[in-house]
């Protein structure tokens, strides 16, 4: 577990020790701590940044889409040169059925990583106020025990 997350977890554990087990906040905090412990903090996949192999996988899995595949390969090439893993992320956007999920799976396969699909569109169609409230629950990095388990982080757990 990263140091900042561990610090938050220990703080919540200290709070849990002084709470009454019959309080609602006790259950929420305990569930939050259990969830933090369940996350696969130590499971790391080393990216295989083999650009020719990635090109072969993308070409085998996807007909046409040359601009998209070129951009993905450029992104992987930059990741190969810039090893600190900080920088932009790929965000595949488009209408249903254009291949966003299959492209993501192909990229994961090329990198030797696990993958899972996350339906962002389901959250984008909500009214603005509801989406804002829901996005707060999607953000487990907010480190607040009252937040629902983050959907992105739930996907991480299931992808292992």
TITOR-254946 format. One record per residue (C-alpha): x, y, z; chain; residue in three letters; residue number from 1. Coordinates in steps of 0.25 Angstrom, whole numbers. Layout:
# residues N
REC:x:y:z:chain:res:n
REC:X:Y:Z:A:ALA:NUM $
...
# end
This chain:
# residues 160
REC:x:y:z:chain:res:n
REC:0:0:0:A:UNK:1 $
REC:6:14:-3:A:UNK:2 $
REC:10:22:8:A:UNK:3 $
REC:-1:33:7:A:UNK:4 $
REC:-12:22:6:A:UNK:5 $
REC:-6:15:18:A:UNK:6 $
REC:-6:28:26:A:UNK:7 $
REC:-21:30:23:A:UNK:8 $
REC:-24:15:26:A:UNK:9 $
REC:-17:16:40:A:UNK:10 $
REC:-24:29:43:A:UNK:11 $
REC:-37:23:40:A:UNK:12 $
REC:-33:10:48:A:UNK:13 $
REC:-31:20:60:A:UNK:14 $
REC:-44:26:58:A:UNK:15 $
REC:-51:12:58:A:UNK:16 $
REC:-44:8:71:A:UNK:17 $
REC:-52:19:78:A:UNK:18 $
REC:-65:17:71:A:UNK:19 $
REC:-77:10:77:A:UNK:20 $
REC:-79:-3:68:A:UNK:21 $
REC:-94:0:68:A:UNK:22 $
REC:-92:13:60:A:UNK:23 $
REC:-95:14:45:A:UNK:24 $
REC:-81:21:43:A:UNK:25 $
REC:-74:9:50:A:UNK:26 $
REC:-79:0:39:A:UNK:27 $
REC:-76:9:28:A:UNK:28 $
REC:-62:11:33:A:UNK:29 $
REC:-60:-3:35:A:UNK:30 $
REC:-64:-7:21:A:UNK:31 $
REC:-55:4:15:A:UNK:32 $
REC:-43:-1:23:A:UNK:33 $
REC:-47:-16:18:A:UNK:34 $
REC:-47:-10:4:A:UNK:35 $
REC:-34:-3:5:A:UNK:36 $
REC:-28:-16:10:A:UNK:37 $
REC:-34:-24:-2:A:UNK:38 $
REC:-28:-15:-13:A:UNK:39 $
REC:-17:-22:-20:A:UNK:40 $
REC:-6:-12:-16:A:UNK:41 $
REC:6:-21:-19:A:UNK:42 $
REC:1:-27:-32:A:UNK:43 $
REC:9:-20:-43:A:UNK:44 $
REC:10:-24:-57:A:UNK:45 $
REC:23:-20:-64:A:UNK:46 $
REC:19:-14:-78:A:UNK:47 $
REC:25:-20:-90:A:UNK:48 $
REC:27:-8:-99:A:UNK:49 $
REC:30:-16:-111:A:UNK:50 $
REC:25:-6:-122:A:UNK:51 $
REC:26:-16:-134:A:UNK:52 $
REC:19:-27:-126:A:UNK:53 $
REC:8:-16:-122:A:UNK:54 $
REC:6:-12:-137:A:UNK:55 $
REC:5:-27:-140:A:UNK:56 $
REC:-6:-29:-130:A:UNK:57 $
REC:-14:-17:-133:A:UNK:58 $
REC:-13:-20:-148:A:UNK:59 $
REC:-18:-34:-145:A:UNK:60 $
REC:-29:-30:-136:A:UNK:61 $
REC:-34:-18:-144:A:UNK:62 $
REC:-37:-15:-159:A:UNK:63 $
REC:-34:-1:-163:A:UNK:64 $
REC:-34:9:-152:A:UNK:65 $
REC:-21:14:-157:A:UNK:66 $
REC:-21:27:-150:A:UNK:67 $
REC:-25:22:-137:A:UNK:68 $
REC:-15:10:-137:A:UNK:69 $
REC:-4:20:-141:A:UNK:70 $
REC:-7:29:-129:A:UNK:71 $
REC:-7:17:-120:A:UNK:72 $
REC:7:13:-125:A:UNK:73 $
REC:12:27:-123:A:UNK:74 $
REC:7:27:-109:A:UNK:75 $
REC:14:14:-106:A:UNK:76 $
REC:27:19:-113:A:UNK:77 $
REC:27:31:-103:A:UNK:78 $
REC:24:22:-91:A:UNK:79 $
REC:36:13:-95:A:UNK:80 $
REC:45:26:-96:A:UNK:81 $
REC:39:32:-84:A:UNK:82 $
REC:41:22:-73:A:UNK:83 $
REC:35:30:-61:A:UNK:84 $
REC:21:26:-64:A:UNK:85 $
REC:16:40:-62:A:UNK:86 $
REC:8:47:-73:A:UNK:87 $
REC:-5:46:-81:A:UNK:88 $
REC:-14:34:-81:A:UNK:89 $
REC:-21:29:-93:A:UNK:90 $
REC:-36:32:-94:A:UNK:91 $
REC:-44:25:-105:A:UNK:92 $
REC:-56:32:-108:A:UNK:93 $
REC:-67:30:-118:A:UNK:94 $
REC:-81:24:-120:A:UNK:95 $
REC:-85:10:-117:A:UNK:96 $
REC:-79:-1:-126:A:UNK:97 $
REC:-67:6:-131:A:UNK:98 $
REC:-57:-3:-124:A:UNK:99 $
REC:-53:5:-112:A:UNK:100 $
REC:-53:-7:-103:A:UNK:101 $
REC:-47:-17:-113:A:UNK:102 $
REC:-36:-6:-115:A:UNK:103 $
REC:-33:-6:-100:A:UNK:104 $
REC:-33:-21:-99:A:UNK:105 $
REC:-23:-21:-111:A:UNK:106 $
REC:-14:-11:-104:A:UNK:107 $
REC:-14:-18:-91:A:UNK:108 $
REC:-11:-31:-99:A:UNK:109 $
REC:1:-24:-106:A:UNK:110 $
REC:6:-19:-92:A:UNK:111 $
REC:4:-32:-85:A:UNK:112 $
REC:-6:-26:-75:A:UNK:113 $
REC:-20:-30:-70:A:UNK:114 $
REC:-31:-22:-75:A:UNK:115 $
REC:-46:-19:-71:A:UNK:116 $
REC:-56:-10:-78:A:UNK:117 $
REC:-63:1:-70:A:UNK:118 $
REC:-76:8:-76:A:UNK:119 $
REC:-73:22:-74:A:UNK:120 $
REC:-85:26:-83:A:UNK:121 $
REC:-94:21:-73:A:UNK:122 $
REC:-89:32:-64:A:UNK:123 $
REC:-89:43:-75:A:UNK:124 $
REC:-103:42:-77:A:UNK:125 $
REC:-108:46:-63:A:UNK:126 $
REC:-112:60:-60:A:UNK:127 $
REC:-101:69:-56:A:UNK:128 $
REC:-103:69:-41:A:UNK:129 $
REC:-105:54:-41:A:UNK:130 $
REC:-93:52:-49:A:UNK:131 $
REC:-85:61:-40:A:UNK:132 $
REC:-90:53:-27:A:UNK:133 $
REC:-87:40:-34:A:UNK:134 $
REC:-73:44:-38:A:UNK:135 $
REC:-70:47:-24:A:UNK:136 $
REC:-73:33:-21:A:UNK:137 $
REC:-65:28:-32:A:UNK:138 $
REC:-52:35:-26:A:UNK:139 $
REC:-47:26:-16:A:UNK:140 $
REC:-34:34:-15:A:UNK:141 $
REC:-43:45:-8:A:UNK:142 $
REC:-40:36:4:A:UNK:143 $
REC:-53:38:11:A:UNK:144 $
REC:-59:26:17:A:UNK:145 $
REC:-73:30:14:A:UNK:146 $
REC:-71:29:-1:A:UNK:147 $
REC:-76:16:-8:A:UNK:148 $
REC:-65:7:-13:A:UNK:149 $
REC:-60:14:-26:A:UNK:150 $
REC:-65:7:-39:A:UNK:151 $
REC:-51:8:-45:A:UNK:152 $
REC:-44:2:-33:A:UNK:153 $
REC:-54:-9:-33:A:UNK:154 $
REC:-51:-12:-47:A:UNK:155 $
REC:-36:-12:-43:A:UNK:156 $
REC:-39:-23:-33:A:UNK:157 $
REC:-47:-31:-43:A:UNK:158 $
REC:-36:-30:-54:A:UNK:159 $
REC:-26:-37:-46:A:UNK:160 $
# end
